[in-house]
């Protein structure tokens, strides 16, 4: 199955979708957003990386920033922070460049590596976009974290790719339905910039029907 361009969803949504389905729906379906310290720090880090006028060449390495990518298979589009084109026999030709070059995505993140795969999934989605655009295999990418100030290599294996495909399909399904999932409160809610918009406390309260059923069921007949 291939998606048309007017069906494309933002590739950045993969990360939010993995973190919390409801957060993704509030931001991408309902167009609600709020900044906190963490999102502001991340935004500043990305602004430094997203200079689409910048291309640097260092020997057998080309560095491109702010490269637009898309995938008709996933129905996703977005911008890569950095794509490094490395001279490689398994690479592809580039306009106005000699030799063959293999694209490698590098995604910038604030903080440290996380205990979930949201960052890896976003990076993998970028790699799939690059593969479709350049008709080559992209087996590896990198995540650069702001606190340790170093990059982490990520093997883009079949399991990661299947998870990306499944999440992209689920995102499209929810988007077509216009459905915002119910909240699943957890410790991640404390760091979410949408915690006040989400109103997770209200979601945890019993519904009116549940309250009435409990009340009526509690009365003993005389």
C-alpha positions in Angstrom: 0.0 0.0 0.0 1.2 3.5 -0.8 -0.1 6.8 0.6 -0.8 9.9 -1.3 1.0 13.1 -0.3 -2.2 14.6 1.2 -2.4 11.6 3.6 1.2 12.1 4.9 1.6 12.5 8.7 4.6 14.1 10.4 7.5 11.8 11.0 8.1 13.5 14.4 4.8 12.0 15.5 6.4 8.5 15.8 8.3 9.6 18.9 5.2 11.1 20.5 3.0 8.2 19.6 5.5 5.7 21.2 5.6 7.9 24.3 1.9 8.3 24.7 -0.9 7.7 22.1 -3.0 10.4 23.8 -0.2 13.0 23.6 0.2 12.3 19.9 -3.5 12.7 19.3 -3.7 16.0 21.3 -0.8 17.5 19.4 -1.4 16.1 15.8 -5.2 15.6 15.7 -6.5 18.3 18.0 -3.6 20.7 17.3 -3.0 21.4 21.0 0.5 22.1 22.2 2.2 23.6 25.2 5.9 24.2 25.9 7.8 23.3 29.1 11.5 23.5 29.9 12.2 20.1 28.3 10.5 20.9 25.0 12.1 24.3 24.9 15.6 22.8 25.4 14.9 20.3 22.7 13.6 23.0 20.3 16.8 25.0 20.7 18.9 22.0 20.1 17.0 21.2 16.9 17.2 24.8 15.6 21.0 24.6 15.7 20.9 21.4 13.7 18.2 22.5 11.2 20.3 24.8 8.9 19.1 23.6 5.5 21.6 26.0 3.8 24.5 24.1 5.4 26.5 21.4 3.6 30.0 20.5 4.7 32.5 18.2 3.1 35.3 16.5 5.0 37.3 14.1 2.9 35.0 11.1 2.4 32.1 12.7 4.3 29.3 15.1 3.3 27.2 16.6 6.0 23.7 17.9 5.1 21.4 19.6 7.6 17.6 20.0 7.6 17.0 17.6 4.7 13.3 17.0 3.8 12.4 13.4 3.6 9.2 11.3 3.0 7.9 7.8 2.5 4.9 6.7 0.5 5.1 3.3 2.1 4.8 4.7 5.7 2.8 7.8 4.7 5.2 10.0 6.6 7.2 13.2 5.9 9.5 15.4 7.9 13.0 16.9 8.2 16.2 15.1 9.3 18.4 17.0 11.7 21.5 15.8 10.0 22.2 13.3 7.2 25.8 12.2 6.7 26.6 11.0 3.2 29.6 8.7 3.5 31.7 7.5 0.5 30.8 3.8 0.1 30.8 1.1 -2.7 27.2 0.4 -1.6 26.2 4.0 -1.9 24.4 6.0 -4.6 25.5 8.8 -7.0 24.7 12.4 -5.9 24.3 15.4 -8.2 27.5 17.4 -8.7 29.5 14.9 -6.6 31.9 12.2 -7.7 31.7 8.7 -6.4 29.1 6.8 -4.5 27.6 8.0 -1.2 25.6 6.2 1.5 23.1 8.3 3.6 23.2 7.9 7.4 20.7 9.8 9.5 21.7 11.5 12.7 18.9 12.7 15.1 19.6 15.2 17.8 18.0 14.8 21.2 18.2 16.7 24.5 19.0 14.8 27.7 20.2 11.2 27.8 19.3 7.8 26.2 15.8 6.7 27.3 14.4 3.5 28.7 12.0 3.2 25.7 12.5 3.2 21.9 10.8 6.4 20.9 14.0 8.0 19.6 15.2 4.8 17.9 11.8 4.5 16.1 11.9 8.1 14.8 15.4 7.5 13.5 14.4 4.3 11.9 11.5 6.0 10.2 13.9 8.6 8.8 16.1 5.8 7.5 13.2 4.2 5.7 12.4 7.5 4.0 16.0 7.9 2.9 16.0 4.3 1.5 12.9 5.1 -0.6 14.3 8.4 -1.8 17.8 7.3 -2.7 17.1 3.6 -3.5 19.7 2.2 -1.2 19.9 0.3 2.1 20.5 2.4 5.3 21.4 -0.2 8.0 22.6 2.2 10.7 21.9 5.6 12.1 23.0 7.7 15.1 21.3 9.5 18.0 23.2 12.5 19.5 22.2 13.3 23.1 22.8 16.7 24.5 23.8 15.8 28.1 26.6 13.3 27.5 27.4 15.2 24.2 28.1 12.1 22.2 26.3 10.0 19.7 24.9 6.5 20.0 24.9 4.1 17.1 21.6 2.4 16.3 21.3 -0.8 14.2 18.1 -0.4 12.2 17.1 -4.1 12.3 13.9 -5.8 11.1 12.2 -5.7 14.5 12.6 -1.9 14.7 11.4 -1.5 11.1 8.3 -3.7 11.7 7.4 -1.6 14.8 7.7 1.6 12.8 5.4 0.2 10.1 2.9 -1.0 12.7 2.9 2.4 14.5 2.6 4.3 11.3 -0.4 2.2 10.3 -2.1 2.8 13.7 -1.4 6.5 13.5 -3.1 6.7 10.1 -6.1 4.7 11.4 -6.6 7.0 14.4 -6.1 10.1 12.2 -8.8 9.0 9.7 -11.1 8.3 12.6 -10.3 11.6 14.3 -10.1 9.6 17.5 -8.2 10.7 20.7 -7.4 7.7 22.9 -8.1 7.7 26.6 -5.3 8.5 28.9 -3.2 5.8 30.6 -1.7 7.7 33.5 1.9 6.9 34.5 5.2 8.4 35.6 5.7 9.8 32.1 2.9 12.2 32.7 5.0 14.3 35.0 7.4 15.3 32.2 4.7 15.8 29.6 4.2 19.4 28.4 0.5 18.6 27.7 -0.3 17.3 31.2 -2.7 20.3 31.9 -4.4 19.9 28.5 -4.7 16.2 28.9 -6.6 16.4 32.2 -5.6 12.9 33.2 -7.1 13.3 36.6 -10.6 13.7 35.1 -10.0 10.6 33.0 -9.5 8.6 36.1 -12.8 9.6 37.7 -15.7 7.2 37.3 -18.3 8.0 34.7 -21.8 9.1 35.7 -23.2 5.8 34.6 -20.6 3.9 36.7 -21.4 6.1 39.7 -25.2 5.5 39.4 -24.8 1.8 38.9 -22.5 1.6 42.0 -25.0 3.7 44.0 -28.1 1.8 43.0 -26.4 -1.5 43.4 -25.3 -0.7 46.9 -28.9 -0.2 48.2 -30.3 -3.3 50.0 -33.9 -4.0 49.6 -35.8 -3.7 53.0 
